[in-house]
């Protein structure tokens, strides 16, 4: 069995692993993540409250959110409301809201016309 002494290595994207060679080691070697890969661990990309390899996340989930608050006047047609992408900055946060038509009913009246009941 070969004496490997102090063996050091890095984990990179190429393999994602480090293979330990057969033999015995003196215990002073190290294996770590390549510095290029460590630099890719960015706090803004990690959810707040989560720590990955010593980098504490700062992302709240509300970055760059522009919520729309439209005022809709109901009419006799079904309306679908979505974020307004024409505003500056564009709205990107609004669940789809559907406003149902105003309920109506018609009945014949004594004058030969129709009576419209709204509501």
Secondary structure, DSSP 8 states (H G I E B T S, - for coil): --EEES--EEE-TTTSS----SSEE-S---EEE-HHHHTT--GGGSBTT-EETTEE--B-S-TT--B--------SS-EEE---TTSSS---B---EEE----EEEEE-TTSSEEEEE-
